[in-house]
Amino acid sequence: MKLSDAVARAPLAASARSQRRRLVRTFGLPTFLIGGGDRAAATMQFGLSAIVLVFAVLVVPFPIAGDMSTFLIGSGLILAVCCVVVLIPWNRLSPWVLISVPLLDVVGISLMRQSDVAAGFGLLYFAPVIWLSVFFGVVGYLASILLVPVALLTATLVTPDQYVSYYTLSFLLTIVLVSTIAMVLARRWSGQQTVFERQTRTMALTLRRAQHQEELLAEVLDTVDFGVIRILADGTTTIANEAHARLQRAARSAEEAGGEESGSVFGPDGTTPIGRDQIPFARAARGEVFDNQIVWFGSTGGRRRALSVTARRTFAADGSDTGAVVVSRDVTSELTALRARDSLVSSVSHELRTPLTSIIGYLELAVDDPRVPPEARGNLEVAERNASRLLEIVSDILTASSRSEMSADLTISQQSVDLGELVRSAGEAWRPAAAERAIDVDLDGVDPAPVYADPLRMRQVIDNLLSNAVKYNRDGGVVSLRTHTDGLTTVLSVSDSGIGMTDANRQRVFERFFRAVPAEERSGTGLGMAISRDLVRAHGGDITVSSRLGLGTTFTVRLPATADSLDRATVQEPAQSLPPLGTTGSAGEA
């Protein structure tokens, strides 16, 4: 056995012994049942010797009627055995050597009874009988029900003035009964003790496993760089790793640096103060569930920390709520980098617009100048078109970077307009470009549909959708536009028969700067769909996409039909759904 195993088992053995002693005291059992041979022999023998000593003291002033010498020999034998029990270490000997003690007691008691039958010394037989039946199993039980009756009957038959009577038989049967009861109880207790020890070992093993799992879990949680806490249903925290404590210390330090009066806890935009009850940890303790909630700690002018917090509820096997697990992550560097990127893009785009506008203006003047030769005018027109295209790209980038947190910060002026008229006008404008590739722009499904929107911004959205539908369509394909309203929600669908998108690209189509095709194959900045979605959402609507690779793509725009419908919490689905327009596929610029 390894030293570590021995050290590990020693406390368990001591604990088992302590638990056994407590159980014995609880049931009021004699202490010799929990000790070794020394204690068992001493306890039993001390009890019997104490009774014999009382009689030995009493016979001095009150002599017995029988043979005094036989009484002294018998009592002396029992007292001598008691002294031997005290002196000899019985635990070092075989357990069967200990059986000589009760057998010698039987001899001593027989001598004491023979000295004076009427004194009732025979009742002392019960002590060795119980001892034999309890400690020596079947062998001791047989010895007790055979040896004592034989000794008693033999002494009765060999003594002239003694005879066998009903008292003799009842006494012998009582000895057999007491021996039987003692053996049964001992067997039952032994079985219970075995079960208890087995359960103790099982519980100790389970405890070690649980401790190992707890240590492993603690090591894993302390290794990760994101905070994890476990909150019970009553709001108390039971588990918290080191990373969580680290993040809380950093956030608290930033918050204290900001000062309470300055409002040092802010929402996702980093500028809107929030109350203590709106901090994600407080919300999780109230039972709320959320994903990636951003909260800033610290004043806007000082050192700040941003945490992304996610909360999930946990449930017991019976479905009852047991609390929540909250995961927090420091995203200060990520958000700072995103803001720095947006600031850089915005600055560069803004600086490019001014010279580009000037270049385009001078090119227009040069093209309109009648003194310019026709060959040079053609080159200037090409330069003007490319400069205009470059200005559009810069404008898209500037629009995308002018945002609040992760969505476009766009100024819109909503009014009641006819979406069908806007769509029809945009479709007619795109027909010449589509005709160059024999693409048909189908406007048969465009019906008058009121919408509460900014006409200029909506035309920008429609142009973006038509641009993708034409640009990423097949030669000779079809672009279908449809409008529909139920009086509450107005729906615009732009479908094409193009190349379609994979599921992975479809999920990312609204990401900024995402392009589903290589840059060398298709032009674009990857901002069109992101800007379109921001514009639609700024109107209180939403835009979705469905696509199948190789078959086509459909973009669906839902907008409030009136100012009253805009006040509703969500834009409802139209009462009458549009018939399918075919699956769609502009894997175009996102």
VEXRO-242279 format. One record per residue (C-alpha): x, y, z; residue in three letters. Coordinates in steps of 0.2 Angstrom, whole numbers, plus 5000, padded with zeros to 4 digits. Each point is the difference from the previous one (the first is absolute). Last residue first. Layout:
<sites>
XYZALA ...
</sites>
This chain:
<sites>
488152114761ALA 500650014982GLU 499249884990GLY 499649825002ALA 498450054992SER 499049844999GLY 498249975001THR 498749875002THR 498450024991GLY 498750145002LEU 499049905012PRO 498250075002PRO 499950155012LEU 499349985017SER 498350075004GLN 499950065018ALA 501750094999PRO 501249955014GLU 500050135015GLN 501350145002VAL 500549995018THR 499650115015ALA 498750104991ARG 500250194998ASP 500549974982LEU 498349934996SER 499350175004ASP 501150094988ALA 499449894986THR 500649854990ALA 501449965011PRO 501449914990LEU 500449824996ARG 501449974987VAL 500249834992THR 501649954990PHE 499849854989THR 501549904993THR 500349884985GLY 500149834995LEU 501849955000GLY 500250005018LEU 498350025009ARG 499650175008SER 498950085012SER 500350185007VAL 499350115013THR 499750195003ILE 499250085015ASP 498950155004GLY 500050145012GLY 500650134987HIS 501849995008ALA 499849814998ARG 499950034981VAL 501450124999LEU 501249895011ASP 499549854989ARG 500450104984SER 501750055007ILE 500549835004ALA 499349944983MET 501150134990GLY 501649995011LEU 501049864991GLY 501050134990THR 499549954983GLY 500749934984SER 499949824995ARG 501349874995GLU 501650085006GLU 499250035017ALA 499649825003PRO 498249955002VAL 498950005016ALA 500650175005ARG 499950065018PHE 500550185004PHE 498750025013ARG 499049855003GLU 498249984993PHE 500449864988VAL 500849905015ARG 498649875002GLN 499849984982ARG 501849974997ASN 500049855012ALA 498449934993ASP 500750014982THR 499450144988MET 499150014984GLY 500750014982ILE 498750114993GLY 498149984997SER 499650165009ASP 498750055013SER 499750175008VAL 498550005012SER 499250155008LEU 498749985014VAL 498950135008THR 499449975018THR 498450075008LEU 498950034985GLY 500249824993ASP 501350064988THR 500949924984HIS 501450054989THR 500949894987ARG 501650014990LEU 500649864989SER 501849994993VAL 500149884986VAL 501549914991GLY 500750024982GLY 501750015007ASP 500049935017ARG 499850125015ASN 501350065012TYR 500050184994LYS 498250014996VAL 499349945017ALA 501550095009ASN 499650174992SER 498149975002LEU 500249985019LEU 501250155002ASN 498850114989ASP 498549955011ILE 501050045016VAL 500550174993GLN 498250034993ARG 499549975018MET 501250135007ARG 499450134988LEU 498149965003PRO 500250015019ASP 498749875006ALA 498249975005TYR 499449894986VAL 498549994989PRO 499949864987ALA 499550024982PRO 500449844991ASP 501649934993VAL 499849824995GLY 500150044981ASP 501650095002LEU 501249874993ASP 501750064996VAL 500749894986ASP 501849964999ILE 500750004982ALA 501850045006ARG 500050184994GLU 498150005003ALA 500350015019ALA 500950164999ALA 498650084989PRO 498749925012ARG 500750085016TRP 499150174999ALA 498349914996GLU 500249895015GLY 500450155011ALA 498550104994SER 498949845003ARG 500749975017VAL 499750185006LEU 498250004992GLU 499649845009GLY 500750075016LEU 498750145000ASP 500450135013VAL 499550055018SER 501450095008GLN 501649955009GLN 501550125001SER 501649905003ILE 501750045008THR 501149855001LEU 501049935014ASP 500449834992ALA 500149855012SER 501449925011MET 500450145012GLU 499250164993SER 500450024982ARG 500950114988SER 501249864994SER 498749924988ALA 499550174993THR 501850054997LEU 500449834992ILE 498550024988ASP 500550184996SER 501749954996VAL 499349864988ILE 498950134992GLU 501450124998LEU 501149864991LEU 498549974988ARG 499950194996SER 501950004997ALA 499849844989ASN 498750094990ARG 500950164999GLU 501649914994ALA 499049914986VAL 499250174995GLU 501750085000LEU 500749874988ASN 498550024988GLY 500350195001ARG 501849984995ALA 499549904984GLU 498650134996PRO 501250155002PRO 499750125014VAL 499650184994ARG 498149975003PRO 500349995019ASP 498749895007ASP 501149865003VAL 501350125008ALA 498750075012LEU 499449835005GLU 501849955003LEU 500350155011TYR 498549965011GLY 500549825001ILE 501750045006ILE 499350135013SER 498849875007THR 501449875001LEU 501150135009PRO 498650025013THR 499449825002ARG 501849935003LEU 500250095017GLU 498349945006HIS 500449824995SER 501750015009VAL 499250075016SER 498549885000SER 501249854997VAL 501150055014LEU 498650035012SER 499249834995ASP 501649915003ARG 500350095017ALA 498349965005ARG 500249824995LEU 501749995010ALA 499350085015THR 498549874999LEU 501349864999GLU 501250065014SER 498550035012THR 499349834997VAL 500349935017ASP 498949855002ARG 498549955011SER 499149835002VAL 498549995012VAL 499349835005VAL 498250025007ALA 498949935014GLY 499249845005THR 498350024990ASP 498949855002SER 499949884986GLY 499949845010ASP 501849964995ALA 500650175006ALA 500150154989PHE 501450124995THR 499750184993ARG 501350074988ARG 500850175001ALA 501350084988THR 501050155004VAL 501250104989SER 501150125011LEU 500750174995ALA 501350085011ARG 500450195000ARG 501550115005ARG 499550185000GLY 499050124990GLY 498449904997THR 499949965018SER 500349825005GLY 499149834998PHE 499249964983TRP 498649864998VAL 499849894985ILE 498749875000GLN 500649854991ASN 498549895001ASP 498550015012PHE 498949915013VAL 499250095015GLU 499749925016GLY 500150145012ARG 501849955004ALA 500450004982ALA 499450184999ARG 501150055015ALA 501549924991PHE 499550094983PRO 500050185008ILE 498350074999GLN 499650005018ASP 501550115003ARG 499450134989GLY 500650034982ILE 500950154993PRO 499950024981THR 501850044993THR 500949834997GLY 498849954986ASP 499749835008PRO 499450085017GLY 500950105012PHE 500649995018VAL 501050155007SER 498650135002GLY 501050155004SER 499450015018GLU 500749835004GLU 501850044995GLY 500849944984GLY 501649945009ALA 498849895011GLU 499249934985GLU 501749954992ALA 500649925016SER 498349915002ARG 500249944982ALA 501849945003ALA 499549915016ARG 498549924992GLN 501049944986LEU 501349925012ARG 498649925010ALA 499249934985HIS 501749934994ALA 500349925017GLU 498449904999ASN 498450025008ALA 498849875007ILE 498750015013THR 499350174997THR 498350045009THR 498650074991GLY 498649895007ASP 499949894984ALA 501949975002LEU 501350094990ILE 501549914993ARG 501450114994ILE 501249994985VAL 501350134995GLY 500949984984PHE 501949974998ASP 499949815003VAL 501249925013THR 499050045016ASP 498549914993LEU 501049844995VAL 500949995017GLU 498450035009ALA 499149864990LEU 501549885003LEU 499950045019GLU 498249975000GLU 500149844991GLN 501449945011HIS 498950055015GLN 498549914993ALA 501149844997ARG 500750015017ARG 498250025008LEU 499449854989THR 501449895006LEU 499750055018ALA 498149974998MET 500449834992THR 501249965014ARG 498750055013THR 498649914991GLN 501149845001ARG 500450035019GLU 498150035003PHE 499649844991VAL 501349905010THR 499450085016GLN 498249964996GLN 500549824997GLY 501049995016SER 498550075009TRP 498849874993ARG 501349865004ARG 500250075018ALA 498150015002LEU 499849824994VAL 501449945011MET 499450095016ALA 498249944997ILE 500649824998THR 501150005015SER 498650085011VAL 498849864994LEU 501249865003VAL 500450075018ILE 498150025003THR 499849814995LEU 501349955013LEU 499250105013PHE 498249944996SER 500749825001LEU 500950025017THR 498450095007TYR 499049864993TYR 501049885011SER 501649904998VAL 500749955017TYR 501350065013GLN 500449925017ASP 501149864993PRO 501150114988THR 500549914985VAL 498450034990LEU 499950185004THR 501850044996ALA 499849904983THR 498450094996LEU 500850175002LEU 501649964991ALA 499049934986VAL 498850144999PRO 501550135000VAL 501049914987LEU 498649964987LEU 499050164998ILE 501650115003SER 501249904989ALA 498749994986LEU 499950195000TYR 501850035001GLY 500349894985VAL 498550084991VAL 500850175002GLY 501450035012PHE 499750185006PHE 498150015004VAL 499649825005SER 501649975010LEU 499850175010TRP 498149975003ILE 500349835007VAL 501550075010PRO 498950135009ALA 498449895001PHE 500949875010TYR 499950125015LEU 498249955003LEU 500849845007GLY 500650095016PHE 498249995006GLY 500549985019ALA 498949845001ALA 501349894991VAL 501450045012ASP 501849954997SER 499549924983GLN 499450164994ARG 501750085003MET 500949854992LEU 498950014985SER 500350194999ILE 501949975000GLY 499849874986VAL 498950114989VAL 501250145003ASP 501449894994LEU 499049984984LEU 499750184998PRO 501950045001VAL 500549854989SER 499150074985ILE 501350144999LEU 501249884992VAL 498849994986TRP 500450184995PRO 501849954997SER 501250105010LEU 500750184998ARG 498350085004ASN 500049905016TRP 501350115008PRO 500149905017ILE 500150105016LEU 498250055002VAL 499349834994VAL 501149915012VAL 499450115015CYS 498249964995CYS 500449814999VAL 500750015018ALA 498350085005LEU 499049864992ILE 501249865007LEU 499950085018GLY 498150004999SER 500049814996GLY 501349965013ILE 499250115013LEU 498349924998PHE 500849825000THR 500850055017SER 498450075007MET 499049844998ASP 498250045003GLY 499050115011ALA 500950164995ILE 500950115012PRO 499250185004PHE 501450115007PRO 501349934988VAL 498849934987VAL 499550184995LEU 501850044993VAL 500149854989ALA 498250034994PHE 500550184995VAL 501649944992LEU 499049874989VAL 498950144994ILE 501550114996ALA 500849854991SER 498649984988LEU 500050184995GLY 501950014999PHE 500049844990GLN 498850074986MET 500950164999THR 501849935001ALA 499749874986ALA 499250134988ALA 501350135004ARG 501549894997ASP 499249914985GLY 499750164990GLY 498750145002GLY 498350044993ILE 499049875007LEU 500850025017PHE 499250175002THR 498349925004PRO 498650064989LEU 498950155004GLY 499350024982PHE 500750184998THR 501649955010ARG 500449864987VAL 499650124985LEU 501250135007ARG 501349875003ARG 499849944982ARG 500150184993GLN 501750025010SER 500649844993ARG 499650044982ALA 500850175002SER 501649935006ALA 500049884986ALA 499650144987LEU 501450115008PRO 501249854998ALA 499549964982ARG 500850164992ALA 501649985009VAL 500149824996ALA 499650044981ASP 501450145000SER 501249885008LEU 499749874986LYS 499449835005MET 
</sites>
